[in-house]
Amino acid sequence: MRLAISLAAATMVLFANGANPDVIKPIKDFTPPPPYTPNIAQSAFPENQFNRVPRDDYFFVTDLLDNSMDKFHVAGGFYGRTFYSSGLFKYRGANFYTILNANFSKANRYKDGGGREWNYGYARQGQSAVVGFVPSELSEFRFTLVHDNIDDDKQPHHTADSIKTQRYIGKFNARLGKEDLSNTLNFEIALRDVSRRNDNYHLRRADPSNMVKVEVDRKIIDTELKYDVDFSNWHNMVGTGYQHDNHEGKRYRKIGNDWVLNGFRFADVTNKKTRVFDTLSYKFTDAHKLSLALNYDWMKSNLNDLNTVYNGASAINTVAKLIKQIYGKDFDGNIKQNGLSASLKYDFTPNKQDNYYVAIESLYRMPSNMERFSSLYGPTTRGWISNPFIKPERHNRVNLGFTYKSEFYKEYMSSRQGEDSFSLGGYFIADDAQDLVIYDRRHSAAAAPMNKNAVITRNVDARIYSVNLRGEYNFARNFGLKTSLFYNYGQNKTDGRPLYQIRPFEANLAFDYKDYASFGSYNIGTAVRYVAKQNRGDFDKATGFGIDKREAVKSFTTMDVYGGFEFKNSWGVRLGVTNIFDKDYAEFISGEHVGALDPDPVVHAPGRAVFVSFHSSF
């Protein structure tokens, strides 16, 4: 079942919308962590926003159990002081398949490499269900439901904690026509229901005169219809989509015994976005393909609570007045934006193992609600009033990439006929961004403290580079060596200063050994991560945004050691020691679960810890 679903997914990616502007993300986004989906839940390491070691990429023989065709799968264990467990059921019949998963996490306080204990933690539980029907080779219908609940997500770097985050995601997919997309109609409708509650008093001591909570609700409906067809050496995919997004966030302050509305995180925002797209491909030969992709988006936005009065100074007691004070313009609550994205891509695929591509892209990204409609006033640096008049971004990019696999390569730690083999890959993206949306500060010279240095958003021109190189080498039948390198560069050309939160140079190296024994198989390995000093950043709130922190720029090297065994394809154990030398360090990229625009203090990553987990399938 896993193989069949993967093949279908691979085909969908092969003929995806080639000019989709959604591939462009904000420089810094503030969102809860993604849900654990069934394909990763059994092997996942528990999430920690202050520790970005890519441990989910480590090799373990227990993955054979987690990914096997057995119906029942169980996994659970301790990762330092954090507990994670997951159970999964999957079944495939002649024309029916299902996947069910439930997972639970409990994260707790930890010590960093310097011995300091951090008030960190959360309780998380999620469930997911996938049910599919395949009446014939020419049709498939799939229902997906995901629930994710996070309680008491402590934010030691921020002034408030995320008390509850709850997400429901429902999706229905229908395919009519061949699975290879040679003559196929696909339809999708999805609903996302997200609610969040943050406050400054449940998980920490608070001044009784300054108890504040923020309640956010968001409902998004997405629909998409697309048709794929082959004719001669051509393939065309044409489609349309519609999104309805309602986003409401209210801030309350306790005055006496009552909770009083004193600001809008989002003033009941409604977005209506329509999309049409087309990707036309021509194969000169089996090895050479040229694709032209076009995408056009229209969006209408409305703030329904623009003039709703809340508790505050009369000059800023509505969102309309607040925007007028900060940006000097009257806002009627309505915004219309539309724009074209385009891509021209050449693919060279000399064989099934190798691929090389070059794409010239011009992508049009509309700002997010957080970048346009956040509207909370506050003293000095505490306000956050985004610019509703901000322009969409235009990203003119060159995108190059390749994958090369030697003759006997199958996957990491697996070669055909036991021969030595290797794989190389990477990408290079050069982006000349016009009207890039950035966070900045108001830098007001006024004497009044209210909103004096509040966070705002504005457009700048920028240059961004992103490079990745990766390699995997299987040798001497039992050994593997894996490496990945990342380099990123961002420059705000308008102001002549670096962009904030740009990932520093990073190198990851893993060395693994795997062998078989009478009881089954086992592996041992070690992984080293090096992160260079980040000399470029936006450190000063007096002249810039100030989200980057000097304490987090230092270079560091960490090492993990790990191993595992599986017993006769039935059960197994994985275990290891993370940060074995107890290195004291902090990630340059700050936590993103909440809108921590000025992270203070800088939270350090966990020090040395032991993990052990049990895995079984039957």
C-alpha positions as CSV (number, residue, x, y, z in Angstrom):
1,M,0.0,0.0,0.0
2,R,2.8,2.4,0.9
3,L,4.4,1.8,-2.5
4,A,1.2,2.4,-4.4
5,I,0.4,5.6,-2.6
6,S,4.0,6.8,-3.1
7,L,3.9,6.2,-6.8
8,A,0.6,8.2,-7.1
9,A,2.1,11.0,-5.1
10,A,5.3,11.0,-7.3
11,T,3.2,11.3,-10.4
12,M,1.2,14.3,-9.0
13,V,4.5,16.0,-8.1
14,L,5.9,15.4,-11.6
15,F,3.0,17.3,-13.2
16,A,2.4,19.8,-10.4
17,N,1.6,23.5,-11.0
18,G,5.0,24.7,-12.2
19,A,4.4,28.4,-11.4
20,N,2.8,28.0,-8.0
21,P,3.8,31.0,-5.9
22,D,3.0,29.2,-2.7
23,V,6.6,27.8,-2.8
24,I,7.7,31.2,-1.7
25,K,7.5,31.6,2.1
26,P,7.9,34.7,4.3
27,I,11.5,35.3,5.5
28,K,10.2,34.6,9.0
29,D,6.9,32.9,9.7
30,F,5.2,32.3,13.1
31,T,3.2,29.1,13.1
32,P,2.7,26.0,15.2
33,P,4.7,22.9,14.2
34,P,3.2,20.8,11.4
35,P,1.1,17.8,12.5
36,Y,2.7,14.3,12.6
37,T,1.3,12.6,9.5
38,P,1.1,8.8,9.2
39,N,4.0,8.5,6.9
40,I,6.4,9.9,9.5
41,A,4.7,9.3,12.8
42,Q,6.3,6.0,13.7
43,S,9.9,7.1,13.2
44,A,9.6,10.7,14.3
45,F,11.7,12.4,16.9
46,P,9.7,14.8,19.2
47,E,9.7,18.4,17.9
48,N,11.7,21.1,19.6
49,Q,11.6,24.6,18.1
50,F,15.0,25.4,19.8
51,N,16.9,22.5,18.4
52,R,17.2,22.1,14.7
53,V,19.4,19.0,14.4
54,P,18.0,16.9,11.5
55,R,17.6,13.7,13.5
56,D,14.6,12.5,11.5
57,D,17.2,11.9,8.7
58,Y,19.2,9.4,10.8
59,F,19.4,5.8,9.6
60,F,17.9,3.1,11.9
61,V,17.1,-0.6,11.1
62,T,13.9,0.0,13.1
63,D,12.6,1.9,10.0
64,L,12.1,-1.5,8.4
65,L,9.4,-2.1,11.1
66,D,7.9,1.3,11.0
67,N,7.5,1.2,7.2
68,S,6.6,-2.5,6.7
69,M,3.4,-3.8,5.2
70,D,2.2,-5.2,8.5
71,K,-1.1,-4.0,9.7
72,F,-0.2,-2.9,13.2
73,H,2.7,-0.7,14.3
74,V,3.6,0.6,17.7
75,A,6.5,2.9,18.7
76,G,7.3,4.8,21.9
77,G,10.2,6.0,24.0
78,F,12.0,8.7,25.9
79,Y,14.2,11.4,24.4
80,G,15.9,13.0,27.4
81,R,13.0,14.1,29.6
82,T,10.6,14.0,26.7
83,F,8.2,11.1,25.9
84,Y,6.8,10.3,22.4
85,S,4.6,7.4,21.3
86,S,2.7,6.5,18.2
87,G,0.4,3.7,17.0
88,L,-0.6,3.0,13.4
89,F,-2.9,0.6,11.6
90,K,-2.9,0.2,7.8
91,Y,-4.8,-2.2,5.5
92,R,-5.3,-2.6,1.8
93,G,-7.9,-4.7,0.1
94,A,-8.7,-5.3,-3.5
95,N,-10.3,-1.8,-3.9
96,F,-10.0,-0.3,-0.4
97,Y,-7.3,1.0,1.8
98,T,-7.1,2.7,5.2
99,I,-4.5,4.2,7.5
100,L,-5.2,5.1,11.1
101,N,-2.7,6.8,13.5
102,A,-2.7,8.2,17.0
103,N,0.4,9.8,18.6
104,F,1.2,11.5,21.9
105,S,4.1,13.7,23.1
106,K,5.0,15.1,26.5
107,A,7.9,17.5,26.4
108,N,9.5,18.7,29.7
109,R,12.1,21.0,31.0
110,Y,15.7,20.4,29.9
111,K,19.2,21.5,30.7
112,D,21.5,23.1,28.1
113,G,25.2,22.3,27.7
114,G,26.0,25.0,30.3
115,G,23.8,23.5,33.0
116,R,21.0,26.0,32.8
117,E,17.5,24.6,33.0
118,W,14.9,25.9,30.7
119,N,11.2,26.1,31.5
120,Y,10.2,24.3,28.3
121,G,7.5,21.8,27.5
122,Y,4.2,20.9,26.0
123,A,1.6,18.1,25.9
124,R,0.5,17.1,22.4
125,Q,-1.8,14.4,21.0
126,G,-2.9,13.8,17.4
127,Q,-5.0,11.5,15.4
128,S,-5.3,10.9,11.6
129,A,-7.3,8.7,9.4
130,V,-7.1,8.0,5.6
131,V,-9.7,6.0,3.9
132,G,-9.5,5.3,0.2
133,F,-11.7,3.6,-2.4
134,V,-10.4,2.4,-5.8
135,P,-13.5,1.2,-7.7
136,S,-11.4,0.6,-10.9
137,E,-8.1,1.6,-12.4
138,L,-9.8,4.7,-13.7
139,S,-11.0,6.1,-10.4
140,E,-10.0,6.7,-6.8
141,F,-11.6,8.5,-3.9
142,R,-9.8,9.4,-0.7
143,F,-10.9,10.9,2.6
144,T,-8.4,12.3,5.1
145,L,-8.9,13.6,8.6
146,V,-6.2,15.0,10.8
147,H,-6.5,16.3,14.4
148,D,-3.7,17.9,16.3
149,N,-3.9,19.4,19.8
150,I,-1.1,21.1,21.7
151,D,-1.5,22.2,25.3
152,D,0.7,24.3,27.5
153,D,3.3,25.1,24.9
154,K,5.8,27.1,27.0
155,Q,7.6,30.0,25.3
156,P,10.5,31.0,27.5
157,H,11.7,33.5,24.9
158,H,8.4,35.4,24.7
159,T,6.1,37.4,27.0
160,A,3.2,34.9,26.7
161,D,2.7,31.1,26.3
162,S,0.6,29.2,23.9
163,I,-2.0,27.6,26.2
164,K,-3.9,25.7,23.5
165,T,-3.5,25.1,19.8
166,Q,-6.1,22.9,18.1
167,R,-6.3,22.0,14.5
168,Y,-8.7,20.0,12.4
169,I,-7.9,19.2,8.8
170,G,-10.4,17.4,6.5
171,K,-9.7,16.6,2.9
172,F,-11.5,14.8,0.1
173,N,-9.7,13.8,-3.1
174,A,-11.2,12.3,-6.3
175,R,-9.5,11.0,-9.4
176,L,-11.3,10.2,-12.6
177,G,-9.0,8.8,-15.3
178,K,-5.7,7.1,-15.5
179,E,-3.3,7.2,-12.5
180,D,-0.4,8.2,-14.8
181,L,-2.3,11.5,-15.5
182,S,-2.4,10.8,-19.3
183,N,-6.1,11.7,-19.3
184,T,-7.2,12.5,-15.8
185,L,-9.4,14.8,-13.8
186,N,-8.5,15.5,-10.2
187,F,-10.6,17.3,-7.6
188,E,-9.7,18.3,-4.0
189,I,-11.6,20.1,-1.3
190,A,-10.0,20.7,2.1
191,L,-11.1,22.4,5.3
192,R,-8.7,23.7,8.0
193,D,-10.1,24.8,11.3
194,V,-7.4,26.3,13.7
195,S,-8.0,27.8,17.1
196,R,-5.3,29.2,19.4
197,R,-5.2,30.7,22.8
198,N,-2.2,32.5,24.3
199,D,-1.8,34.2,27.6
200,N,0.7,35.5,30.1
201,Y,-0.6,34.1,33.4
202,H,-1.4,30.4,33.2
203,L,2.1,29.0,33.0
204,R,4.0,31.9,34.6
205,R,3.6,34.5,37.3
206,A,1.8,37.6,36.1
207,D,1.1,41.0,37.5
208,P,-2.6,40.9,38.4
209,S,-3.0,44.4,36.8
210,N,-1.5,43.2,33.5
211,M,-3.2,39.8,32.7
212,V,-3.7,39.5,29.0
213,K,-5.0,36.7,26.7
214,V,-5.3,36.4,22.9
215,E,-7.8,34.2,21.2
216,V,-7.4,33.4,17.5
217,D,-9.8,31.4,15.2
218,R,-9.2,30.6,11.6
219,K,-11.2,28.6,9.1
220,I,-9.9,28.0,5.5
221,I,-11.7,26.2,2.7
222,D,-9.6,25.2,-0.3
223,T,-10.9,23.7,-3.6
224,E,-9.0,22.7,-6.7
225,L,-10.0,21.1,-10.0
226,K,-7.4,20.2,-12.6
227,Y,-7.2,18.2,-15.8
228,D,-4.2,16.4,-17.2
229,V,-3.9,15.1,-20.7
230,D,-1.2,13.7,-23.0
231,F,-1.2,14.2,-26.7
232,S,1.7,13.1,-28.8
233,N,4.8,14.4,-27.1
234,W,2.9,17.1,-25.2
235,H,1.4,17.1,-21.7
236,N,-0.9,19.8,-20.4
237,M,-2.3,20.4,-17.0
238,V,-4.9,23.1,-16.6
239,G,-6.7,23.9,-13.4
240,T,-8.5,26.3,-11.1
241,G,-8.8,26.8,-7.4
242,Y,-10.7,28.8,-4.8
243,Q,-9.9,29.7,-1.2
244,H,-12.1,31.2,1.4
245,D,-10.2,32.3,4.5
246,N,-11.7,33.7,7.7
247,H,-9.2,34.8,10.4
248,E,-10.2,36.4,13.7
249,G,-8.1,37.2,16.7
250,K,-9.0,39.2,19.8
251,R,-6.9,40.5,22.7
252,Y,-8.4,40.8,26.1
253,R,-7.1,42.4,29.3
254,K,-8.4,41.7,32.8
255,I,-9.8,44.8,34.4
256,G,-11.2,44.0,37.8
257,N,-13.2,40.8,37.5
258,D,-14.0,41.3,33.8
259,W,-12.1,40.5,30.6
260,V,-12.3,43.5,28.3
261,L,-11.6,43.6,24.6
262,N,-8.6,45.9,24.1
263,G,-7.3,45.1,20.6
264,F,-7.5,42.9,17.5
265,R,-4.8,40.5,16.5
266,F,-6.9,40.1,13.3
267,A,-10.0,42.2,12.8
268,D,-12.2,39.5,11.4
269,V,-10.3,39.2,8.1
270,T,-12.0,37.5,5.2
271,N,-9.9,36.6,2.1
272,K,-11.4,35.2,-1.1
273,K,-8.8,34.0,-3.6
274,T,-9.3,32.6,-7.0
275,R,-6.6,30.9,-9.0
276,V,-6.2,29.6,-12.6
277,F,-3.1,27.8,-13.8
278,D,-1.7,25.9,-16.7
279,T,1.5,23.9,-17.2
280,L,2.3,22.8,-20.8
281,S,5.2,20.4,-21.3
282,Y,6.9,19.1,-24.5
283,K,9.2,16.1,-24.6
284,F,11.7,16.4,-27.5
285,T,13.0,12.9,-26.5
286,D,12.6,10.7,-23.5
287,A,15.6,12.6,-22.0
288,H,14.7,16.2,-22.8
289,K,11.6,18.1,-21.7
290,L,10.6,21.8,-21.7
291,S,7.8,23.2,-19.6
292,L,6.0,26.5,-19.6
293,A,3.8,27.2,-16.6
294,L,1.5,30.1,-15.9
295,N,-0.5,30.9,-12.7
296,Y,-2.8,33.9,-12.0
297,D,-4.2,34.8,-8.6
298,W,-7.0,37.2,-7.6
299,M,-7.6,38.0,-4.0
300,K,-10.2,40.2,-2.3
301,S,-9.7,41.0,1.4
302,N,-12.1,42.6,3.9
303,L,-11.7,43.6,7.6
304,N,-15.2,43.2,9.1
305,D,-14.2,44.6,12.5
306,L,-12.3,47.6,11.1
307,N,-14.4,50.1,13.0
308,T,-15.3,48.0,16.1
309,V,-14.4,50.0,19.2
310,Y,-12.2,48.4,21.9
311,N,-10.8,49.6,25.2
312,G,-7.9,52.0,24.5
313,A,-7.0,55.6,24.0
314,S,-9.6,57.3,21.8
315,A,-7.0,58.1,19.1
316,I,-6.3,54.3,18.5
317,N,-9.4,52.5,19.8
318,T,-10.3,51.1,16.4
319,V,-8.2,49.3,13.9
320,A,-9.0,52.1,11.3
321,K,-7.6,54.7,13.7
322,L,-4.6,52.6,14.5
323,I,-3.7,52.2,10.8
324,K,-4.2,55.9,10.2
325,Q,-1.8,56.8,13.1
326,I,0.9,54.5,11.9
327,Y,0.7,54.7,8.1
328,G,-1.0,58.1,7.6
329,K,-3.7,56.8,5.4
330,D,-7.4,56.2,5.7
331,F,-8.3,52.5,5.2
332,D,-11.8,51.4,4.2
333,G,-11.2,47.7,5.1
334,N,-11.0,46.4,1.5
335,I,-8.0,45.3,-0.4
336,K,-7.8,43.8,-3.9
337,Q,-4.7,42.2,-5.4
338,N,-4.0,40.1,-8.4
339,G,-0.9,39.0,-10.3
340,L,0.7,36.6,-12.7
341,S,3.4,34.0,-12.0
342,A,5.4,32.2,-14.7
343,S,8.1,29.6,-15.1
344,L,10.1,28.2,-18.0
345,K,11.8,24.9,-17.0
346,Y,14.1,22.5,-18.9
347,D,14.5,19.0,-17.6
348,F,17.3,16.6,-18.7
349,T,16.6,13.0,-17.6
350,P,19.2,10.7,-19.3
351,N,18.0,7.7,-17.3
352,K,15.7,6.6,-14.4
353,Q,18.5,7.5,-11.9
354,D,19.5,11.0,-12.9
355,N,17.8,14.3,-13.4
356,Y,19.1,17.8,-14.1
357,Y,16.9,20.9,-14.4
358,V,17.1,24.7,-14.8
359,A,14.1,27.0,-14.3
360,I,13.6,30.7,-14.9
361,E,10.8,31.9,-12.7
362,S,8.9,35.0,-11.9
363,L,6.6,34.3,-8.9
364,Y,4.1,36.7,-7.4
365,R,3.5,36.1,-3.7
366,M,0.7,37.9,-1.9
367,P,1.4,38.9,1.8
368,S,0.0,36.7,4.6
369,N,-2.5,37.9,7.1
370,M,0.2,38.3,9.6
371,E,2.2,40.6,7.2
372,R,-0.9,42.7,6.3
373,F,-3.5,42.7,9.0
374,S,-1.9,42.2,12.5
375,S,-3.1,45.2,14.5
376,L,-2.1,45.2,18.1
377,Y,-1.1,48.5,19.8
378,G,1.4,48.6,22.6
379,P,3.9,50.8,24.5
380,T,7.4,51.4,23.2
381,T,8.4,48.2,21.3
382,R,5.4,46.1,22.1
383,G,3.0,47.1,19.3
384,W,2.6,45.1,16.1
385,I,0.7,47.0,13.3
386,S,1.2,45.5,9.9
387,N,0.6,47.5,6.7
388,P,-2.6,46.6,4.9
389,F,-1.5,48.6,1.9
390,I,1.7,46.6,1.4
391,K,2.5,45.4,-2.1
392,P,2.7,41.7,-3.1
393,E,6.2,40.4,-3.7
394,R,7.8,39.7,-7.1
395,H,10.5,37.0,-7.1
396,N,12.6,36.7,-10.2
397,R,14.5,33.5,-9.8
398,V,17.0,31.2,-11.4
399,N,16.5,27.7,-10.0
400,L,19.1,25.0,-10.8
401,G,19.2,21.4,-9.5
402,F,20.4,17.9,-10.1
403,T,20.3,14.4,-8.9
404,Y,22.9,11.8,-10.0
405,K,22.9,8.2,-8.9
406,S,25.5,5.6,-9.7
407,E,24.5,2.3,-11.4
408,F,24.1,0.2,-8.3
409,Y,22.6,2.8,-6.0
410,K,19.1,2.1,-4.6
411,E,18.9,4.2,-1.4
412,Y,21.1,5.1,1.5
413,M,22.6,2.0,3.0
414,S,21.3,-0.2,0.2
415,S,22.9,-1.1,-3.1
416,R,22.2,-3.5,-5.9
417,Q,24.3,-6.7,-5.8
418,G,26.1,-5.3,-2.7
419,E,28.3,-3.1,-4.8
420,D,29.7,0.3,-3.8
421,S,27.3,3.1,-4.9
422,F,26.7,6.8,-4.4
423,S,24.2,9.5,-5.0
424,L,24.8,13.3,-5.4
425,G,22.3,16.1,-5.5
426,G,21.7,19.7,-4.9
427,Y,20.2,23.0,-5.9
428,F,21.1,26.6,-6.4
429,I,18.5,29.4,-6.3
430,A,19.3,33.1,-7.1
431,D,16.4,35.4,-6.3
432,D,16.1,39.0,-7.2
433,A,13.1,40.0,-5.0
434,Q,11.1,43.1,-5.7
435,D,8.9,44.5,-3.0
436,L,9.9,41.8,-0.5
437,V,7.8,42.1,2.6
438,I,9.9,42.6,5.8
439,Y,9.2,43.3,9.4
440,D,10.7,46.5,10.6
441,R,10.3,49.1,13.4
442,R,8.4,52.4,13.4
443,H,11.4,54.4,14.8
444,S,9.1,57.3,15.7
445,A,10.6,60.5,17.0
446,A,7.4,61.3,18.9
447,A,7.7,61.6,22.7
448,A,4.5,59.5,23.4
449,P,5.5,55.9,24.3
450,M,2.5,54.2,22.7
451,N,3.6,52.5,19.5
452,K,6.8,54.5,19.5
453,N,8.9,51.7,18.1
454,A,6.2,49.2,17.2
455,V,6.8,46.5,14.6
456,I,5.5,47.4,11.1
457,T,5.8,45.8,7.7
458,R,7.2,47.4,4.6
459,N,8.4,46.6,1.1
460,V,12.1,46.5,0.1
461,D,14.1,45.1,-2.8
462,A,16.4,42.3,-1.9
463,R,18.8,39.7,-3.2
464,I,18.6,36.1,-1.9
465,Y,20.8,33.1,-2.6
466,S,20.2,29.5,-1.4
467,V,22.6,26.6,-2.0
468,N,22.4,22.9,-1.0
469,L,24.8,20.1,-1.9
470,R,24.2,16.5,-0.6
471,G,25.9,13.2,-1.1
472,E,25.4,9.6,0.0
473,Y,28.0,6.8,-0.4
474,N,27.5,3.1,0.3
475,F,30.7,1.1,0.5
476,A,32.1,-2.2,1.7
477,R,28.6,-3.7,1.8
478,N,27.9,-2.5,5.4
479,F,29.0,1.1,5.5
480,G,27.4,4.4,4.6
481,L,28.6,8.0,4.6
482,K,26.1,10.9,4.1
483,T,26.6,14.6,4.0
484,S,24.6,17.8,3.3
485,L,25.8,21.4,3.0
486,F,23.6,24.5,3.2
487,Y,24.5,28.1,2.5
488,N,22.1,31.1,2.4
489,Y,22.6,34.8,1.8
490,G,20.1,37.7,2.1
491,Q,20.6,41.3,1.5
492,N,18.1,44.2,1.8
493,K,19.2,46.3,-1.1
494,T,16.9,49.2,-0.3
495,D,18.4,49.9,3.1
496,G,21.8,48.4,2.4
497,R,21.7,45.9,5.3
498,P,21.4,42.1,5.8
499,L,18.0,40.4,5.9
500,Y,17.1,38.9,9.3
501,Q,16.8,35.3,10.3
502,I,18.9,34.0,7.3
503,R,20.2,30.5,8.0
504,P,24.0,30.4,8.5
505,F,26.3,28.0,6.7
506,E,25.6,24.4,7.9
507,A,27.3,21.1,7.3
508,N,25.9,17.7,8.4
509,L,27.9,14.5,8.2
510,A,26.7,11.0,9.2
511,F,28.7,7.7,9.2
512,D,26.7,4.5,9.5
513,Y,27.3,0.8,9.8
514,K,24.7,-1.9,9.3
515,D,24.9,-5.7,9.4
516,Y,22.8,-8.8,9.8
517,A,22.9,-11.4,12.6
518,S,21.0,-14.5,13.6
519,F,18.4,-12.5,15.4
520,G,17.8,-9.9,12.6
521,S,19.9,-6.8,11.9
522,Y,21.5,-3.9,13.7
523,N,23.1,-0.5,13.0
524,I,25.4,1.9,14.7
525,G,26.3,5.4,13.6
526,T,27.4,8.9,14.4
527,A,26.4,12.3,13.1
528,V,28.2,15.6,13.3
529,R,26.6,19.0,12.7
530,Y,28.6,22.1,12.2
531,V,27.0,25.6,12.1
532,A,29.2,28.5,11.2
533,K,29.1,31.9,12.9
534,Q,26.5,34.2,11.4
535,N,28.2,37.6,10.9
536,R,25.2,39.0,9.0
537,G,21.9,39.9,10.8
538,D,19.4,42.5,11.9
539,F,20.4,43.0,15.5
540,D,19.4,46.6,16.5
541,K,15.9,47.6,17.2
542,A,17.0,51.3,17.2
543,T,17.9,51.2,13.5
544,G,16.3,48.0,12.2
545,F,14.0,45.2,13.3
546,G,16.2,43.6,15.9
547,I,14.9,40.0,15.9
548,D,18.5,38.6,15.5
549,K,20.5,38.2,18.7
550,R,24.3,38.5,19.2
551,E,24.2,35.6,21.7
552,A,23.0,33.3,19.0
553,V,25.6,34.0,16.2
554,K,28.4,31.8,17.6
555,S,29.5,28.8,15.6
556,F,29.2,25.4,17.1
557,T,29.7,21.7,16.4
558,T,27.7,18.9,17.9
559,M,27.9,15.1,17.7
560,D,25.3,12.4,18.2
561,V,26.0,8.7,18.5
562,Y,23.2,6.2,17.9
563,G,22.3,2.6,17.1
564,G,19.5,0.1,16.8
565,F,18.5,-3.4,16.3
566,E,15.4,-5.3,15.0
567,F,14.5,-8.8,16.0
568,K,13.3,-11.1,13.2
569,N,11.1,-8.3,11.6
570,S,9.0,-8.2,14.7
571,W,10.3,-5.7,17.2
572,G,13.3,-3.5,17.7
573,V,15.0,-0.8,19.7
574,R,16.7,2.4,18.7
575,L,18.9,4.3,21.2
576,G,21.6,6.9,21.3
577,V,23.2,9.9,23.0
578,T,22.5,13.4,21.6
579,N,25.0,16.2,21.9
580,I,27.5,13.8,23.4
581,F,30.0,16.5,24.3
582,D,27.4,18.6,26.1
583,K,28.0,21.6,23.8
584,D,26.3,24.8,25.0
585,Y,24.9,26.6,22.0
586,A,21.8,28.4,20.7
587,E,20.3,28.3,17.2
588,F,20.5,31.5,15.2
589,I,17.0,30.8,13.8
590,S,14.7,31.7,16.7
591,G,11.5,29.8,17.8
592,E,8.4,30.3,15.7
593,H,5.5,28.7,17.5
594,V,4.3,32.2,18.6
595,G,5.0,35.7,17.3
596,A,8.2,36.3,19.3
597,L,9.4,39.4,17.4
598,D,12.0,40.2,20.1
599,P,13.1,36.8,21.6
600,D,14.4,37.4,25.1
601,P,16.2,35.6,26.5
602,V,17.9,33.6,23.8
603,V,16.9,30.0,24.5
604,H,19.8,27.5,24.3
605,A,19.4,24.0,22.8
606,P,19.4,20.9,25.0
607,G,22.7,19.5,26.3
608,R,23.6,15.9,26.4
609,A,20.7,13.5,26.6
610,V,19.9,9.8,26.1
611,F,17.1,8.5,24.0
612,V,15.7,5.0,23.7
613,S,12.5,3.9,21.9
614,F,10.8,0.6,21.2
615,H,9.3,-0.2,17.8
616,S,7.2,-3.2,16.7
617,S,5.0,-4.3,13.8
618,F,2.8,-7.3,13.4
